[in-house]
Amino acid sequence: MSKFSVKVLLVEDSPVVLAILKKLLAATSEIEVVGTASNGQEALDKIPELQPNVICTDLHMRKMDGLEFTKQVMAKHPLPILVISSSVQESDTNTIFQLLQAGAIDVFPKPAMGTPSEYDRIKQELITKIKVLSGVSVFTKPLKQPVLSTAALPLVQGRILGSHSGLSSIRMVAVGASTGGPQALQKLFSHLPSHFPAPVICTQHISEGFLPGLVSWLATECQVKVKIAQDGEIPSPGTIYFAPEKCHLEFSSLGKFTLNRATGVVDGHCPSVTVMFKSAAQFYSKGIMGVLLTGMGRDGATGMQAIAQAGGITIAQDEASSIVFGMPKEAIALGAVQHILPIQSIAPFVLSRVFVR
């Protein structure tokens, strides 16, 4: 093993799945499985001795399930956690995103033995996720969290990198996110009131099969409506629309949603934040506000540039509050970002610009 390898603890009660995970990770010398556990309590007992860099945990386990385990880890041994689950039923996906809210970083579908090409794809995606998570700084999260209202989230002074001529009427808010996105989206969207006067569109990079669960979970957390966009739909105020899986979200000349399946991968993703941002900028011009949140890679950077050039408002999440400061950093490097804010300040900022008096 390389002395620079990422040490991983696998928490999984299925011997078959455990064997598959170990085989997938054995394909690289950059990751070392230092231990396994069949439940959360066993894993908690092993953490001090094994000193893992990343934990991969199942959702359903005896003695201590994934949710309680995540809460305990964040309180006692804060470490990056990747949730690996085959659960796509609504009740289970809600629990999965509760794990993310409790401190887990990302979610990944439980692997099964498929075709060689599928196996290679899953292997590379899992290895990449674990390597990214190994570089994430995780802080202690108390078991009991205070409940915050919008009033409790003052607009913290952020950096202003560009100018914006006046307060134009915002007719659309466009949001892009990747790794760490579900948690950031919950913090942003949960503070939008039911009478929010503009539609919101969002592209979130997430493993296939988990988008409906994300939308369902956010719907329980938000006052505004949350749904997956449909082809030909006209966006309505007070509603958040997510780009469907494997479709770029764009606008027709009449302002209706167009689900583009033909373009393929852009900036490494489909759906792509950049594609959505550019289409929104073209249709809404200076009436668009773009928000780029935590995430790996550069998707959304040139899209933010298009929004800025159209006269819209551009906001990026700051490094300190981002789980992965990749996408926002790339947009900032292009000079496309006017405001850099911590996640807790973005909702108040958006409200201050949308509710113009």
N, C-alpha and C positions, 0 to 999 in steps of 0.2 A: 504493500500500500504506500502511496505517496504521503510524505509527512505533511503535505498541505491538504489532505483529503478532508471532506466534510463528514463529520461524525453524525450518524443518523440513528435514532431510536424508533423502531417500528412497533406500534401498538395495534394489534390485530388479533381477533380471536379465531379466525379461520386459518387452519394450517395450509390449505390450498392457496388462499390469497397471499398469505405470508410467504410461501415458497415462490410465487410469481413475482412479488415485490422484490425479494432478495435477488432473484435471477435478473430482473430488469436493472437493478442498481449495481450488480456485479459487472455490468458491461463497461463501467468506467472506473479508472483508478482514482478519480477525484472524489469518490464517495465511498465511505466505509460504514457498513451496518455494524454498529458497536453493541447492539443488543436488541432483544425483542421482549414484548410483554403481551399477555392475553387480555388484560383489562387495565383500566386507569389506575387502580390502586397499586397494582404490581409495577406499573411504569413509574409512578411517583416514587416508590421505594428505590427504584434503580437509578433515577436521575442523578443524585449526588455522586454515585460511584462512576457511572458511565460518562458523565459530562458531555452529553450530545450537543451538537450545534443546531440540529433541526429535529423536530419530532413529527412523525407521520402517524395520525391516529384514525381509527375507525369511529363510526357514530354509535352503533349499538354494541354494547359489551356488558357482561355481567359484573356485579360488584360496584363498578363505577363506569358510567357511560362517557361518551366523548365530551358532552357538554360540561358535566361536573369536573371531568379531568382537566379540560381547558381552563376552567375557572380556577382550579387549584394550582395549576402550573403558573398561570399569570400572577397569582398571589404569592407563590412561594419560590418558584424557579423560572422567572420569565424567559421564555425561549420561543423562537419562531415555530409555529405549528401549521402543518398542512393537513387538512381534513381529507381523507380518502374514503369515499362512500359510493355505494351503488344506489343509494336511496334517491329516487326521483319523485316519490309520492309527495303530495302537497304537505302532509303533516310532517314528513321527514325533512323535506327541504326547508321548511320553516325552522326546524331545529338546527339544521346545518348552518343557516345564516345567523342563528343565535350564537353558534360557536364563533363565527367571525366577529360578531358584536362583543363577545366575551374576551376576544383577544387573538383567536386564530387568524392566520394571515391569508390563506387561500384555500380553495377547494379543488379536488381532482377526482375524476371518476375511477371507481375501483376497477383495476384491469382484469380482463378475462383473456383466455387464449383465443386469439383470432387469426386472421391471415398474417403471413410474414410482414407484409407492408403495414398493416395495422399495428402489429407488435412493435415494429421499428419506430413508428410514429409515436406511440404511447411511451415507449422507452425514452425517446429523446425529449418529449414534453415533460415527463416526470423528472428526468435528470436536470433539465433546465430550470424547472420550478424550484427544486431543492437547492441548486447552486445559487439562485437568486435569493431565496429565503435565508440562506446562510449568511448573507451580508446585511440582513435587516436588524436594526437595533430595536429590541423589545424592552419595554419598561414594566415595572411592577404595576399590576392592576388590582386594587382592593376588591375583596369579594363583594362588598356592598358599595354600589356606585350612587352618587347623588343624582337626583333627577333635575335636569336643567331645562329651563324654558328659553325661548328666544330672548326675553328680557335679560336673562342671565348671561347672554353671550354678547358682550360689548364689542363694537367694531374696533379690533386691535389695529393699531397703525401698521400698515404694510408698506412695502416699497412701491413707489410709483415710477415706472421706467419709461412710460410714454405719455403723450398728451391725448386728450379726447375733447373735442370741441363741443362743450355744453352737454346737457342731459337730453339726448334725443329720446323719443318715445320707443321703448323696447317692445318689440312685437313677438320676439321669440328668444328663448334661452336655450343654448345648446351646450351639452355637457359630455365630456369624454373621460373615460377612466380605464385602468387596467388593474395590475396587482395592487391590492388594498382598496380597490374601488368600492366594493359593497359597503364597507364600513364608512368610507368617506361620503358616499351617496346618502347613507342613512343620516349622517350628521347634517348634511346640506338639505335634503328633501324634507326631513321631518319638521323643519322650521318654516316651511312655506305654508301660508294660510290657505284655507279652502277657497277663498275668493281671490287667489293669486291671478292677476289680470292677463297673464300671457301663457301660452303653451310652453312646455319644456320637452326637448328631445334629448335622448341619451344613447350613446354607444358605450357599452361595457364589454371589455374582453373577458370572457368566462368560458370555462370548459363546457363542451357540448352537453346539453341535457339539463343544465342547471339554471338557465335563464328564466323559465317559468317559475321556478322556486324563488329566485331573487325578486321577481316582480310581485309574487304573492306575499313574500315577507315584507317588502317595502310598503305594500298596500296597507298592511296592518300597522305600520309605523308612521304613515303620513296622513295629513288632512286632505291633501289633493288626491285625485284619482291617479292610479298607476296601471299601465297596460302595455302590451306589445303592439306596436304600430301595424296597421293593415294597409295593404296596397289600395290606393285611391281614396284613403281617408283624409278628411280635412281636419287639421289640428285645432283643438278647442282650448280656450283658456282654462287654467286650473287643472290641467291634466298633464301627466308625464308619460311620454311615449318612448319605449325602448326599441332600438333596432333589432329585428328578429335575428335568430342564428343564421349564419351563412348568407346574409343579405345586407347590402349597403343601403342605408336609409337616405333617400334623396327627395327632392321636390320637383314636381312638374311645373310648367309655366303658369298653371292656375293655382299653385300653392298646395296641391294635393300630394300625399306621400307616394313615392315611387320606390318599390322594393327592387333593387338592382342585383340580380343574381349572375349577370353576364360578365361583369368587369373582372371578377376574381380578386385575388389578394392584393391589397394596396398597403404600403408601409408595414407589410408582414401580417396583415389581418383582414378578415372579412367576417363581420362588418368592420369597416374602418372609420375611425374618428375623423381623419382627414377628409374622406369623401363626404361625410355628413356635414362637416364644417364648411367645406367649399360650396356645396350645394345650397346650404342655408344662407351663406354670405351672398351668393348670387341672387337669391330670391328676395331676401329681406334687407340687403344692403346695410345702411346704418342702423336699422332696427333690430340687429342681431347682437346678442351678448354671448360670447364664448367662454366656457369655463373648462380648464384642463386640469384634471386631478391626478393623484398618484398613479404611477404605472411604469412598467419597463418598456424600453424601446423609444421610438421617435414618432409613433403614430399620433397625429393631431398637430404636429408642429407647423407644417406648411398650411394646414387648414386654419390654424390660428392667424397665420400671416395673411391669409385671404380675408378673414374677418376684420383684421386691423386695417387692411387696405381698402375695405368696403366702407370704413367709417364706423364700424361697430366697436363694442367694448370687449376687451380681452382680459381674462383673469387666470392666473395659474396658482395652484397650491404651492406653498413654500416648502423648502427642503425639510425643515424641522418637523413638520406634521405629516409629511409624505412617507408612506411605508417604503416606496421605491421612487426616488427622485430622478426618473428617466425622461418621461414624456414632458413634464413641465420644464425641465432643464433644457431640452432640445428646443422648445418653443421660445424660451428666454434667450437662448444663444442666437436665434434668428432675429431677435429684436421685435418679436411679434406680440410680446406681453406688456400690457400697460400697468397691471396691478398684480403684485405678488402678495398673497395673504395666507395666514394659517387657516386650516379647515374650519375652525370654529368662528372665523370672521367672515367667511364667504357668504353665508346665508344673510346676515345683516346687511352686507354690502349689496347683494343682489336686490334685497327688498328696498334699500335706499335709492337704487337706480330705477327700479321698475315702478314703484309707487312715487312718481314725480308729483310734487305739489306746486 
